Amino acid sequence: MPRKTAARTARLASIPLGVAGRAVGGWGKRLVGQNAEQVNAELSAKTAEQLFAVLGQLKGGAMKFGQALSVFEAAVPSEFAEPYREALTKLQSAAPPMSRQATHRVLAEQLGRSWRDRFTSFDDTPSAAASIGQVHRAVWHDGRAVAVKVQYPGADQALLSDLRQLQRFSRLFQMLVPGTEVKPLLQELTDRMSEELDYRSEAANQRAFAKEFAGDEHVIVPRVVASAPKVLVSEWVEGRPLASVIRDGSREERNRAGYLLAEFHYSSPARVGMLHSDPHPGNFMLTDDGRLCVIDFGAVAHLPTGLPEAHGRMVRLALDGDSCALLTLLQDEHFIRADQRELAAEHVFTYLAPFVEPVRTETFHFTRRWMQEQAMRVGDTRGQDFRTGRSLNLPPQYLMLHRVLGGSTGILCQLDAELPVRDLITRWQPGFTD
């Protein structure tokens, strides 16, 4: 992880410098008569390309910020966002592990000098790596197999430094999505990611989920064994990674995994008052007894009263084709800024209607093709849906929910799963049946 502030700042500072150069070029194109809207769309796409690439090259806060910014991808043609996704994929799969000495030093600082006495055995080779830490397999002193998550030294300083730098670029992000109030959205991202630095907070989240889902026939959450600010020990659970099911799972496995994932996300706000907000295949497994194992509770949305009732009403109005009432509700919930009141109700309905297709029938088949069609539709810079999407705002209180819905839908499409989404929404989404 590049820890020197100057080096990290230099890379981040390359973003606005590149934007300035492209702005001058765009001004020249408009002078010679090119369509202003098309030039602006090209500028936004190129800005996103550079932004995503730079964030993907840095670990720590910049990388996590880049992952969270994937909520903006719908406003950018997919071919420009691809370099960003590729950079993140390579970084996650090739993150260099900490040295044995560095790992032991963190364990001694967090669990005490006699940390070895807590374990019967400890595997120094990490079994997994992520943006701010790595996971080791071990055996607790009572014989239980455990997963030990150890935070990279300096991850906290790097993340906080990145966030301070990125907050200064709010005007740049505004160029990507002109209709969105970016500053409060970036603050919400900052607040949520700062929480992930303290593993004690993650442990508290995981304990709450484990307590509620204890003995559940569909979901298993590993119990927390011990925690410290930079170390988290929880029970080890064996299972088939969701990525393996995506790669070569049977039709039955794919459908079951998809159903369990959707049920978990829709039901947990009502059951736990929180929503697991890191929908990545690496955070889910299918166990031998057919349950979904869920890990990594660093990112959660706190929803003490369950899923927003207004969200259920939006889905219902879009399903019923009531475009005027839908527009009014979107305005009331601040999905449309005050200075965007000229948006036509039919344009907003046309933009949103395809997203509720999974609820129109008793079962819906999620496919990559369906998701690609939606991405092409909203990413076509020549189409009305692109212009409408760029005029819609994402309120901070909906940020994590939006991230989960988009991420989990992507996983369902990777699974090629068919499931009764309408039944799940009817049971768990307030406002849908009102």
Disulfide bonds with the S-S distance in Angstrom:
none
